[in-house]
Amino acid sequence: MSEPAIQRRGLGDVIPVPAEVRPDPAADFTLGEGTAIRTAPGSAEARRIGDHLATLLRPATGYALPVGEESGEIALLLDPDGDGDADDDEDGDEGYRLEIGASGVTVRAAAPAGLFAAVQTLRQLLPAAIDATTPQREAWVLPGGQIVDRPRFAYRGAMLDIARHFFTVAEIKAYIDSLVQFKINHLHLHLTDDQGWRLEIDGWPRLTEISGGEGTGVDGAGPGYLTREDYTELVGYAAERFVTIVPEIDMPGHVNAAQVAYPELTADGVAPAPRTDMEVGYSSLVADKEETYAFVEDVVREVAALTPGPYLHIGGDEAQATTAEDYRTFIQRVLPLVAKYGKRVVGWHEMAGVELPETAIAQYWRIEATDEGTARAAENGSKVIISPADRTYLDMRYTPDTRPGLDWAGVIDVQRAYDWDPADRLPGVGEESLLGVEAPLWSETLRSLTDAQTMTYPRLPAVAEIGWSPRETHDWESFQRRLAAFAPRWRHQGVAFHPSPEIPWS
């Protein structure tokens, strides 16, 4: 029987591209039946990451890949100086140093998150068949050399809208698993909107009984909601993969579903009709009713208690049915509530029309290349998440003819998603003001996980590289080539993707 073919990959042939790559072609390492994984002594987290790596590699290799602290050719070690400057860089927890030699592989990181990031790099350095679910006849070669890597921005996010179309716990877990291989570390869940309320809240049961049931969602095609236990399970699943869940409860607009369930939240006490269309800007909480703030505080308290991450997103966008005065009153009442329950407030950039505390985070989403409120917030010390709709909105069509998707922000092919820089987007909002980038996926036109994956891939890797890799590494031709190699990986993983013609797919 002939020997398996060797598929050699370059040491830098990964997404996102690493910060520093020093190849050594004479030092390739080949996984074999006797390969084992050694983890940092006394670290349960390092052991868990070692188990995660072994779980990823076992199906395709057929190897046992035992994990322990005593010995092993692949070492996952914790070292306060693991990424070279972890003590000096606020993002050092995710930095790592990866050394591949003929006798083995050593990963050093300052914290478990860095080990996990390195595992994603190792996974991509192996042949694409490593993602197969059955044993493959391959030479499992890792290219020799050294990688020193760290993220450009602390926050690299994706957003999944489960209000307009609900996605199940299993579907959201699958989505998380596809994200983490690109070092995405935040998942923003849009939980509430005019068409549905998707998280169970103690004391307000009709929110999900009425506005999370049958007939909710755009076209009435997206019913369902997360119980408290479901949400806790998702938060834990994400945390095991070093992903922080960012929950969004949209207010003061986008609240028709809440008002259908609780008419006392309206101005006249009369329940509005349920809405399943895609219109926006017609609903509003009432800024001068104390019932509004009792409701908001209950929701904020509950969501904060269920969410160990530092952020709570309050929406704040497209509040056309709220007067400017009422909007200011509402935001100024709600900001302290978020802080009261130990969270750092995030809001769409309209929120920056109100004077914000330094701890607040504005998320910019519009097409316009200027915004005085966001620039003023940045000048006052607030951080900004950049999500321009014409570059990062994953629900936009790839071309005028592709479906599903919308096109109000234009069509976004892969090159458009890649050829921009966050630090150049908004005057007055430079690199130092950016917390990071996020790619939102709104679900008005989605009807399945396959739809969500197809709209996400292959554009999400472009945003991921912008968020992780040094600005000077940005190169479209290199990215095209590296992205093309993902086609067989996604096929092995069962992840749907759009076959963008600008990419020379493998």
C-alpha angles and dihedrals in degrees: 000000000000122000116258115264117258113234105198118203126192116248091242096045095112138101119265093034110236123250095240128016124184110178124204107186091187093061105061116151123213122205112228141178090274097049115125134184121235120198134197111284114257096006115123089186093054089048090051091051090048089053089049091053092048091049090053094049104038102074097056098034098041087216124137094227097189117208123217146127100250107066144344142140092238110058124192106192134177115225126165088224094040098129096040097253106029092134092055101043124069089215092052094115088076097043121103144175117223121193121185119189136162092265099044153315127273125192120188123186138164092231141010092263088064092052089052092050090051091051089058089052092049090050092055093046091062121079115283090251089073086086093059117115095221131051113285130199100239140131100241098215125172113199114244125246142064134295123193109189142172135156125266092213129030093221121058109164148175124197126213118194108214094166099074091038121012121228120199126239090257092050093049090049090052089050091051091050091054092048100051095063086069093050095252105163105182131056113194109203114202097209105172139036143138092289100047150358111220109181127072113238122195112239093019102069097155090067089078100020091060106017098037098047138085116325095026125122128050109324087003087277102120113063125162143079143209119255117217087259092050092052093047089050091052093047090052094046091051093046091054085060093045092252119138116214113225109196119206124204103182117222158202086005129031089053105122092114091055092049093049088057096041114027091185086077090068127082095247101031092245119127114240121227116270113261126217099164127099098247119125139194101046103102132068142169113238112257097201099050120094089209086069094060094042087056094045093048092050091050095044092047092050097045092045091051091051094046119071093184119097099245137080118180117211098185106218096178132129094009094160092146091058119080117234091249093049091046091054091047092049097047092046090053095046101044093070091048092060091049090046090063095047102259135124110235122237122186139167110269095264084077088068089071083081121063106265133204114249090252093060119103122214118206111208115210111155129107094233113103095221135053122171095197094053092045090050091049090051091049089053092054103266118138122234132216109207118218108153108188094222092058110025109027104113093194091068115102121257091226133358089266103047122104141240108035145068132257108203089116092042129258118303120207121183095266091053089051089052107037102076138073126225094218091058098047104085127030108237093023106091133167093281091058096051121099088184148275135296134193110211123206112199113196108211092117098031122103104169146018087259089060090049093050093046092054092044099048132095093008100057093067088059092057090042091057092048088054099045111028127074113265092241092061093061107124125154097201092051091046092050090055095046093045092050089063090062095072095085091042093055090046091053090047093048091238115148118226139175113253094229108199093220090068119078093223121208 
